[in-house]
Amino acid sequence: MFGWLFSDPLPVGSKAPEFSLPDDTGATVTLKSLRGKNVVLVFYPGDDTPTCRKQLCEFRDRWDQAKMRNVAVYGVNPQGAGSHQSFRSKYKFPFPLLVDKGQQMGALYHTNSLIVKRTVYLIGPDGTILYAKRGKPAPEEVLAAAK
């Protein structure tokens, strides 16, 4: 009954669940279309809140490192495209923010709750989870898991 409240992130080595979500521009992003790339998913509770801003700015500031490792980065939360556009524009994020309305993707990735459970995943080019951690891990730690 309360499994969602106490769930752990998906285990490293497991297959990442497929998803299809709109980003802040309305374009549809699917995990299937990202095969061949490493994919970082940053599930975060709220646009333009202090910890979320800091976390996403840290990935922005390591964008060159991410590109060198063939990593695509996406922020994910249930807020709407307008909120995401404003947040992304204000802090010049070079990566899209996905709209997870109703936390449907969050349920697949064990991040859904009353407030999104801050969680970072790195998915390898073949769709296998290479890194999964709650909280705000350093981007260098996340990117080090990329193949």
Buried (B, 14 or more C-beta within 10 A) or exposed (E): EEEBEEBEBBEBEEEBBEBEBBBBEEEEBEBEEBEEBBBBBBBBBBBEEEEBBEBBEBBBEBBEBBEEBEBBBBBBBBBEBEBBBBBBEEEEBEBBBBBBEEBEBBBBBBBBBEEBBBBBBBBBBEBBBBBBBBEBBEBEEBBEBBE
